Amino acid sequence: MRTSNAATLAVAILVTVGVTVGYAVDHHHSSPKPVAAPSTTSSGSPMPLPSSAPPRLPVLGRLDPTVARPTAHGVTARLASATGPVTSGAHLVGEVADADTGAVLWARGAGVPEPPASTTKLLTAAAALDALGPNFRLQTTTRLVARTVYLVGGGDPTVVRSDNGTAGQGYPAPASLATLARRTAKALGTVRNVRLRLDASAWSGPSMARGWKPSYVTEGDITPPSALELNEGRIDPSDEFASRSPTPAAQAGDVFVDLLRADGVHVIGKVALATAGAGSSPLASIESPPLSAMVENMLTVSDDDVAEALGRAVARHDHVAATFTGAGQAVIARVASLGVPTTGVSLQDTSGLSHLDRITPAALIGVLRAAISSRHPQLRAVVQGLPIASLTGTLATRYTTKPAVKAAGVLRAKTGTLSGVNTLAGLVTDRSGRLLVFAFMASGAASPGLTVPALDNLASRLAGCGCGGGA
């Protein structure tokens, strides 16, 4: 029996609300970025909800593919009055489609390439899951040549110092450099004095992408991408907003020296960058969380470091140079193989930080439809990672007031914000229970304080739409 994509998605977009939220900031965004906090304490007991938490609402029911299909006329009429506030001072392009059939219900410049900001991460996530699979894990290893230990980065920026540290903890649980040091010391046996070399050779190329602001590192947006990182390069790992190290491999090496010493192994001489040769032998390793968990968290909180790491992981898998250029090309090629229209798409990075990135609304729609398709179950984490309106991630503080509040809890979307750029792409069920896919991209806006709520209202009108023939 043929099952529709909309019905297949039912399990993937079930939403239980009443979560607690914390905050993190992506400094290229103009406002704090909320993130979902753990739902239990360290002892496993439920976390108490603060008094400001949203009320618990029913879980969304199963989507019914037989409900009345919205029409292009109905959706266009529904959105007509809401596009004006967005286009006041901004250029708007976008598309709305029926998730099940792909029928275009509203379009304005759907094939026009525009700056995507962090909606770029939708392409990166889909490409990584398709290339590597949801269970893939990034490895950080140590290797030995004579009495020289090589700390080899495998592209996992989420590694933390210790298992019981505060920075970077939560879900997904990161790998620990202390664990790697302990395992390395045990593997060394009676050898207690070693030299240390740092191998970040898995990635290459420039440390800044075309279109990046020099202030991204000092303002804490991102670390210059390195295959060997600790705490995503934060200088103060206890501060989510901390500025980043310009030399993340060296930062990780300094910490590893201290951890080895704590396990009885002393590093002699200076620590230097070097590549572990073919003659090196493995000592120990640690692994990242599964790719599905990294993708979910990356999309929910809009993590730029992880997005760059996943882009390079795709490049390495597909035998392309693990550089900004290579990663962008590999991501585009992967999503094209999923049937996503990529004409006009060009990427200078895989996080969306570059003002020179270009993606079309049609490409964003294509990625989202691939993610909900029964033909691509490996992409399910893309849907699961989308922030939920007024509840989680970068949408936790949005859709909380009229008129956009009607979409609270029923809209899931990836946000994007750069100077003069505001984007939103995701999924929403209309009033009849029909699943719609949308992508809205606004550029040239002087005031995100006006454009963002206008975009939210535009998307929320889809949630209240009974568009089977009228507005």
N, C-alpha and C positions, 0 to 999 in steps of 0.2 A: 504494500500500500504506500502511495506517495505521501510523504509528510512535508508540509510547507515549512519554509525557513522560519516563519514567525512562530509556529508551534514548537519547532525544535528549540527555539531560544528560551522557552518558558522557564526552564530550570536556571539558565544562565543569568536571567535578569530578575530573579526573585529578590526582593529587597526587604530586609528586616530593619526597621529603623529604631531610633532610640539609642544610637551609639554616642559615646563621648568623643569630643574632639579636642585636639591640642593645636598648636600653631607652629608653623615654620615659615620662613620667608625666602622667596626666590627673588633676589634683589633687582632683577631686570623687570619684575612685576611691580606694579605700583602699590600693591596692598598686601597685607599679611596673607600667607598661604596656610589654610587650615589642613591638618592631617588627622586621620582617624587614630585614636588612641587605643591601646589594648583593651579588650572587653573584660579581661580578668586581671586580678592581682597576681603577684609572683607566687602566691600560695594556691592559685587556681580558683579562688572565690570570685564571684561576680564583682566588677567595679561598680561602686555606687554612682548613679546618675546625678550630675549637678542639677540644681534647681532650674537652671536655664536650658536644660536639655529639651529637645523637641519631644512632644508626646509620642508614645508608641502607636503606630498605625498598623492596620492589617497588612499582611504580606500580599504583594501583588498576585492576582489570580492568573491562571493559565491564559495565554493569549489565544483568542479564537479566530482562526483564519477565515471563518465564514461570515464575519460581521461585514457590514456595508463598507465598501471601498470608498475612500474619499476621492473626489474629483479634482482635477486641476483648477477648474472654475471655482469650486468651493474653497480650496486652500488659498488660491490667489486672492479671493475676496476677503478671506479671513486675515491675511497678512497685510493687505493694502494699507490700512491706516497705521500699522505699526512700523513700516519701513521708514517713514518720514523722519522720526527722531534719530534713527541710526544714520541716515544720509545727511543729516544736518551737520555739515562740516566734515563728513567722511565719505569715502567711496565704498559702496557695498556691493559685494557679489555673493552668490550663494545658490543653494539648491535644496529642495525638499523632495524626497522620493518615498514611495511605498516600499517598506522593507522587504516584503514578500515578493512582490512582482517586479520591483525596480522601476515601475512607472514614475516618470518625473511629474510632480504635482505643482512645482513652482521653481522657476529658475531665473537667475539674473547673472549673466556673465559666468555661467557654470564652467566654461572652459578657459576662463581667463586666469593666468598664473598670478598669484598675489602672495605677499609675505605671510607665511602661515603661523609664525611664532611657535608656541609649544604644541600646536596641533600636529606639527611634524612628528611628534613622538608616536602618533598613531601608525604612521608608516614604519617607523623604526621597530615598534613592538611587533607588528604583523610580520615584518621581514625576519626578525630574530626567531620568533616562534616557528615560522615556516621552515627556516634553514636548520635550526638546531633542535627543535622539539621542546615541549614544556618541561621535560625532566632534565635538561642539560644543566650542568653546573660548571662554573669557572673555577680553575684551580690556581692556587699559589703554592709554589713548591720550593724545596731546597735541594741542591745537588752538590756533589763533592768531587774535587780534583785534588789529589794529594791531601794537603791540610788546608785547602781553600774551600770555604763554603760559599755557594752562590745562592742568593735569595732571588728567586725567579718569579716575576709578576706574570700572571696569566690574564690580566685584564679585569680583575674584580676590584672596583673602587670602594666597595662597602666593607672591606676588612677593618676590624676594630682592634684595639690594643689587647684587651683581655675579655674573657667570658663574662666577668661581673662588672665591666665598665658601664657607664651610663650613656656614653655617646653612641648613637647608632643602634641602640638596643631596641627590642620590640619585634614587630613582625614586618618583614621576614627576618629571622635571627641571622645575623651576619657571622662570617668566619672570624676566628680570633688569631692574631699574630702570636699571642702568648702560647696558644695551643701548638702552633707550628714550631716555636722555639723549644717547647718541652719535648716534642716528638723528635726534633732535630738533635737535641742534646742526648736523648736516649739512643738514637741511631748512630751517633758518633762513638758510642762505647767509652773507651778509656781516653780518647782524644779530648784534651781539655783546653788546648790553645790552637786557635785557627785564625786564618785571615778571612775577611768577608768581602764579597763582591756583590754588586747589585745589578741584576739583569732585567732591564725594561725593554729589551729588544723586540718583543712581540709586536709593538707598535712603532711606527716611524713617522717622519714628516714634521711639519711645523707644529709649534705648541699653541698657536692661535689660528682660528679659522678666518677666512675672508669675511668681513662684515661683523666681526666681533669688536666690542668696545674694549680698550685696554683696561678699563675699570672693572670688568667682569670678575677678575681674580681678586683684586683688593676689596671689592664690595661683597665678596662671598658668593657670587653666583656659581662659579665653577672653578675647578683646578685645571691648569694646563694638562690636557689628557695624557696620562702615563699608564703603561701596563702594570706598573707597580705603584699602588697608592695605599694610604692608610686613612681611615675616616674621611674619605673623599677629599683629602688634602687640607682639612680644616686646621688652622693653626691652634685654635682652642677647641678641642674635640667636644667639650661640654656645651659649646655655644653653637646652635644650629645656624646662626647668622654670621659666624666668624669669617674673617677674610681667609683666603686659601694660600697654601704654600706655592711659590713659583717653581719649587723643585720637589715635587711629591715623592719621587723615588728616594732621594736623600733623606727626606723626613722619615719615611718608613724604615730606612736603614739605621738611622740613629736610634729609633725605638727598639729595633730588633737586636742591636748591640746590648742594650740594657736588659732585654728579656733573656738573651743567651747567658749573660753574666749571672742573672738570678737563678739560672739552672746549672751553674757551675762551669760554663764554657766562656773562656775569655777571648776577645777579639784583639789580635795584635796588629800593629801597623794601622795605616789609614784605610778607611773604607772607600772603595772606588767603584765606578760603573764599569762593567765588563760583561761579555756574553759567555754563558756556559757552553763549552764546546761539546762536540759529539762524544768525546771521551769521558764526560762527566757521568757520575753514577747517582741515581736518586737516593735521597735521604728520607724526606718526609713531605707531606702535603696537607693542605686544608682545602675545603670546598665552599663555594658560595651557596646560598639557598638555591632551590630549583629556579630555572628561568621563568616559569609561570609566576612564581611569587615575586621575583624581581620586576617583571613586567607590570604586574598589578600595582605594586607599590610605586613604581616609576610613573605610571599614568596618574595615580591618585594624587600624589604630592608634586608631580611635575619635576622629577629629579633629573637635572641636566647631566650630571656626571655619569649616572647609570645609562642614560640615553646614548651618550658618546661611546661608552664601553660596549653597549649592545650593537651599535653600528659597526664597530671594529670587529666584534665577534663574528658578525655576518660576513664581513670582508675576508677575514681569515678562513672561514669555512668555505667560502666560494673562491678562494685562491686569488683574491684581489689585495693590493697593498693596503695595509691597515693604517691608512692616513685619513685625513678629513675627506679628501677627494675620493679615495677608494671606497670608504665606508658609504658615502653618499651614493656613489654609483651602484654599489652592491645592494643597498636598500631599495633603490628605484627598480633595479632589475628583478629583485625578489617579488616586490608587490605587483610588478607587471606580469610575472608568471602566475599570479593569483587572479588575473583578469582585470586588474585595476587599470583604468586609463591613465597613462603617465605622460601623454603629450604636454609639453610645456613645464613639466616638473623638473626642477634642478635644485640640488642641495649642496650647500657649502659645509654643512655639518649635519648631525643626526639628532640634535636636541632642539633645534629651532631658535637658537640664540642669534643666529646671523640674520641681519636685515636683508641679506642678499638671497636668502632661500626663496624659492617660489614653488607653490603648490596650487592646484586648481580645486575649486569646490567639488568638481566631479571626481577627482582622485580621492578626496576625503570620504565622499559618499561610497566610492568603490571599496575602500578599505573597510569601512564599517559594515557594508553588506557582506563582504567576504568573511568578516569576523562572526557574523550571526548565521552564516550558511552551514547547513548540515554537511556540505562538501568539505569543510575545513575545520573539523573539530579541534585541530591543534591550535587554533587562534582564539579559543574561548576566553583566555585570560585577558584579551583586549577588552571584551565587554565587561568582565568582572572588575577590571581596574578603573573603569570610567567613574569619575566622581559623581555622586548623587546629589541632585539639587537640594540645597539647604541642610544637607546632612554630613557629607564627607569630602575630604580633600579640598581642592581649590574651589569647590562650589558650596562648602559648608556655610559660608556667610552670605551667600547669594540666594535669591528666590525666597527670601524671608518676609517680604512685604508686598502689598498690592502694587501693581496688578500681576506681577510674576509669580506670586505665591501659589497660584493654581497648579504650577508645575512641580512644587516641592514633593520630593519622594517618588515622582513618576518620570522624571527626566534624568538621563545620565549623559554626561558630555565632557569632552576634553576641552579645556580652556587654552587660550594663547594670548599673551600680553607682551608687547614690546613698545617702545616709544612710538606713538602714533599708529599702533597696530593692535586690534582686538579681534580675536577669532573664537568661534565656538562650534564644535561638531559633535553630534551624538545621536541618541535615540530617545524617543518619547512615544507614549501611547496617546491616541486622540480620545475624545469623549466616548467613542463607540468601542474602544479597546483595540483599534487598529494600530500596529506598530509603524511609526514613521522614522525615517533617517533624515538628518538635516546637517547642513554645513553653512555657516554664515561667516564671512570674512570682511572686516571693515579696516580700511587703511586711511591714513591722512587725517585722522581725528586729532583735534587739538586738546580735547579733554576726555580721558578715559572715564572720568567720573560721570560723564553723561552718556558716553558710547556703551559702556558695559551694561548699565541697567536697561538701556534701549535694546541691546542684543538679547538680554534675558527676557524682556517682555516679548520680543519678536518670537523667540523660541517657545515661550510659555503659551502663546496663542495657539500653538499646535496642540498643546495638551487640552485646551478647552474647545477644540475644534470638532464640531459635528458636521463635517465637510462632505457629506455624501451628495451634495448638489447645491449647497448654499453655504453662507458664512455662519 
